[in-house]
Amino acid sequence: MAASRIASSRRLCCKYRYIFYVAFVILCIQFIIYNFNVKDADIAPGDKPEDDTLERPADREIIEEPLGEEKEEAINVEHDRDDSHPAEVLTSEESHNLSKEDLQHKIRFLQDFIPPCTIESSQALSAIKRAKTIECKQEIADTTCGIQEGGVYPGSLPNTCHLKGNHSKGHYYGCYKDDPEDRDFSHQKTLPTENWSQLCIDYCLQTGFRYAGLQYGRECWCGNSFGKHGIEGAACNQPCPAKTSEMCGGYLTSNVYSTGIQERLSNGPGDLHFEEDIQPKVRVMFVLTLSGRQVRQVRRLLKAIYHQDHFYLLHIDMRQEYLYRELLPLEDMLPNVYLVRKRFATIWGGANLLDAHLHIMKEALDSYKKWDYYVNLSESDYPIKRLDALISYLTKYRGYVFIKSHGRNTSLFLKKQGLDQTFLQCDHHLWRLGPRTLPTGIQMDGGSDWVGLPRQFCEYVTTSEDKLLKGLKKLYKYTLLPVESFFHTLLHNSHYCDKWMENNLHVTNWDRKRGCKCQHKNVVDWCGCSPNDFLSKDLDRILSIESKPVFFGRKFEPVVNQDIINSMDVYLFGNEMKDVTALTNYWQNEYHYLDSSTRVDDTYLSFYLSFMRLTAALLMADTATQCQVVPEKLLQVHVFQRSDRNQGLLVMFEAITRGGAKVVLESHVMMRQHYTVIDPPGPAGRLINVEVGTDYDLKESIFRNYGLFLGPYSDLVLKHTWGPGEPLTVSIAWIDPAKVIAASYDVNITGEGQIRPFKPLLKQPLRPGVWTSKLMYRWQVFAEVKFLVLPLTVFKGKTLDPSRAALHHNGPIGFYAKQDFSEFEEVLKVTNIGEARAAADENGQKHGHVLEEWTDGLCEEFWSVQEVCQIGEITEECSSIKKCQETSWSSLSPDPKSTITGVSPDTGLIR
């Protein structure tokens, strides 16, 4: 494919000075970095590390790779704006909008940073480059230098568990034979230069084994038994690499030592056979660590687990002002529900979640005296048994610690979990700073972060000053997913080690093929896994574990599937759910005007404002309503679903009538689909659907951008759904509003039914207007989808500066990709090219009211206003418009399943 040699001199002249600014900034940044000796890191979170461990960050997450020669070009284009690049490199949006003052501030910002030592870790250097604030850069540097100086982590910690092995740590048993077909030990680690008895014993103890065997000089073996091949003929005659005065076994012979610990044994998960007269019943402190905007689901969860005899502490992520504000009134309605005032930013995997739990525990112990168990939940949990079953179970096993371990291969767990790495949380991101050595003397463990902890254990965690606890708190301050390991490791090495119940009280919907998709790389330098949402089809599977002692399921998410939650309510509460109003409806807030620190995407806001104007225009055109208004202020936006199908958006806004009265309206807007299938040949007939959006959730195969709002700086994703059949290769072409073919890629479709995402790698800004994505099979177009890239009417939350409108709305400089695809114009049947490009150039200069009119016209092609309702006092001019509370769709219509009014004095339950 030959690249076009024709460039638009007019556009280049218009933007030449901005290119100069960008080049000048990059040059200055490179000079500053050179002077401070902060070199490029060898490994960034998007790069491949030294080994191929699955949980390590892999090469950049490309949702579906382009094929052939386009593959290399696509990766390079995406790296130009990948989030894993240094913060100093300007994004497409910044390069168009930095003033001279902004550039100078950015340079001064870098000059203020001085590392306190010569940093050796490539991961730490990468983190410093990518961190956004000087405070975070400095904290990363200080921590790294402290680790290099040996002042951060404890070298060893005491194991105070009273359950010991048959002999003390280091006891020597002798030289024993081995067999390559039937190994004497179960686990092996090779230590080519550092192997000797103490190191191997410490390693086997750390991974939870009773015995350590040194073999063949460099091999360290671990197990919970030994000696099945005896000692006859054993010759342990190879010196240890790290201590030649000591023998490290020989060929198929092992020097065997005791680690001093007993094999970890659980008291079991327990059972559900209860004696009715066990008294008194335990009282539970339910701790809900909450994030997001699912306020209705949180209320519904509270209703399902509430009783006046228990306590409910709610910790809301400090960034979630909407959720905190909406849940705060619960304190006045429910006497035993409290919101934690000291809030933490609990990002996925972050150390702050452990800090939050330790603080909540202390607050619970200091303020509330009559509780026996600490049980943590999230907004994604839901009960699968009634509350009284949980209380009877905890009462039967009063005093035991309920946690679930990862399994038997602790060494693999430590590596996959990143426990051998240092992590630091700042700038709402968890940065990987490099490898670390875990303390000797203790056995590490981990697993689920959902726990049931007795009050005595919580008192020990929060008040003890023993060396073990203090040392673990230091270690886990710089640990990924600390709650998944801290309590486990503390339990097995403390005097509570005989109180372990192998049960986290949960059943979790794991599908690791779908759940391990590196979806959190925007907040953590690691690839982790998350469980999947339960769906309607999973009901029988949940009911099949009725006899097992598990009481909560996760994940339940009503915006994905509310039907399964309704089914659980029917199972748990029976006739109480009969004829519930709006049972199949679900509302989720996406915007609230009182949110002062929650940044709203400019594309989303541009859509919302257009919906307000379209609603006003509809009322103006409807002579029957006589309600003519001018929109004044956007108040709220909700996603609305019915029977787990998206029903569009609800936009609430304040307006002024012609007579000067203030009125609050809510309009229901729905999207029109523009997907067409054109006589698909052969296996192309397998295609079921195509749609374009952003924020694609690989785990749930949905767009988290529920309105499919696209703007000039959106990273497009095409979701294509196929039935089973013959494998095929399709070409996907992207055509912008000026009839420019932005890119074309080949995609292989295998024979099974599937939902596949494809992410084209296009330079930004995208030209606003109506785009088309066409699918071809053997050079024949068989399907296309049209989608809207909306021009921005606001930028950084404010009305778009007319002088900068052209910078956002004329497309990228040069090609969208690194080559010209115009040779496909004929096969793709692209026509009227001249007229389209002239119109695109004209539209790219629009601003003010003309820009709003263009935006509204585009929105009207893809969205329609379905209904309008009125909130508050009915004005005379708008008296014909129904009250929102009287509709079945408004965010203010009745929703009893998620409504809390108080506590029934008869039952102690929520009314």
Buried (B, 14 or more C-beta within 10 A) or exposed (E): EEEEEEEEEEBEEBBEEBEEBBEEBBEBBEEBBEEBEBEEBEBBBBBEBEEEBEBBBBEBBBBBBBBEEBBEBBBEBBEEBBBBBBBBBBBBBBBBBBEEEEBEEBBEBBEEBEBEEEBEBBBBBBBBBBBBEBEBBBBBBBBBBBBBEEEBBBEEBBBBBEBEBEBEBEBEBEBBBBEEEEBBBEBBBEBEEEBBBBBBBBBBBBBBBBBBBBBBBBBBBBBBEBBEBEBEEBEBEBEBBBBEEBBBBBEBBBBBBBBBBBEBEBBEBBEBEBEEEEEEBBBBBBBBBBBBBBBBBBBBBBBBBBBBBBBBBBBBBBBBBBBBBBBEEBEEEBEBBBBBEEBBBBBBBBBBBBBBBBBBBBBBBEEBEEBBBBBBBBBBBBBBBBBEBBBBBBBBBEBBBBBBBBEBBBBBBBBBBBBEBBBBBBBBBBBBBBBBEBBBBBBBBBBBBBBBBBBEBBEBBBEEEBEBBEBBBBBBBBBBBBBBBBBBBBBBBBBBBBBBBBBBBBBBBEEEEBBBBBBBBEBBBBBBBBBBBBBEEBBEEBEEEEEBBBBBBBBBBBBBBBBBBBBBBBBBEEEEBEEBEBBBBBBBBBBBBEBEEEEBBBBBBBBBBBBBBBBBBBBBEBEEBBBBBEBBEBBBBBBBBBEBEBBBBBBBBBBBBEEEBBBBBBBBBBBEEBBBBEEBEEBBBBBEBBBBBBBBBBBBBBBEBBBBBBBBBBBBBBBBBBEEBEEBEBBBBBBBBBBBBBBBBBBEBEEEEBEBBBBBBBBBBBBBBBBBBBBBBEEBBBBBBBBBBBBBBBBEEEEBEEEBBBBBBBBBBBBBBBBBBBEBBEBBEBEEEEEBBEBBBEBBEBBEEEBBEBBBEBBBEBBBBBBBBBBEEBBEBBEEBEBBEEBEBBBBBBBEBBBBEEBEEEEEBBE
